[in-house]
C-alpha cells in the first residue's frame, strides 16, 4: 500500500526521536508533541474517548448494521474534535460511517462520506 521509502522514513524518524529522547533525557511523547504541535484540553479529552467510540462503531458494523449509523456518526463527531494532525482517525471513522450507510442501502448518503474520507486522507501527501 505504501512505498518502501515511506516505511524507511518513518522508521528513521522514530529511531532518531528515540536517540534524541535518550540523549537529552526527554520522552518520545515530548519529541512527537514538538513535531506535531500541542493538543488543546478538548483535543486530549476527545482522544481519550475516541478509542471507545471507534470500537463501538466497528463492532456495530460487524454485529448490528442497523444500529451502525448512529454509532459511527457518534465516532465521527468525536474524531472531528481531535487534533488536526489526527487525519487518519478522522478518515477511518468516516469510511466506517460510509460502510454503515452502504450496509443499510443508503447509497446517496455514503458517497459524500467516502469522498470526505479520501480528501482528508490525501491532505499533506502532495
QUIZIFEN-V889182 format. One record per backbone hydrogen bond with DSSP energy under -1.0 kcal/mol. CO is the residue of the C=O (numbers start at 0). NH is the residue of the N-H. Records with the same first field share a line. If there is no record, write none. Layout:
CO: NH, NH
This chain:
2: 5, 6
3: 7
4: 8
5: 9
6: 10
7: 11
8: 12
9: 13
10: 14
11: 15
12: 16
13: 17
14: 18
15: 19
16: 20
17: 21
18: 22
19: 23
26: 30
27: 31
28: 32
29: 33
30: 34
31: 35
32: 36
39: 43
40: 44
41: 45
42: 46
43: 47
44: 48
45: 49
48: 52
49: 53
50: 54
51: 55
52: 56
53: 57
54: 58
55: 59
56: 60
57: 61
58: 62
59: 63
63: 66
66: 70
67: 71
68: 72
69: 73
70: 74
71: 75
72: 76
73: 77
74: 78
75: 79
77: 80
78: 81
82: 85
85: 89
86: 90
87: 91
88: 92
89: 93
90: 94
91: 95
92: 96
93: 97
94: 98
95: 99
96: 100
97: 101
98: 102
99: 103
100: 105
101: 104
105: 109
106: 110
109: 113
110: 114
111: 115
112: 116
113: 117
114: 118
115: 119
116: 120
117: 121
121: 124
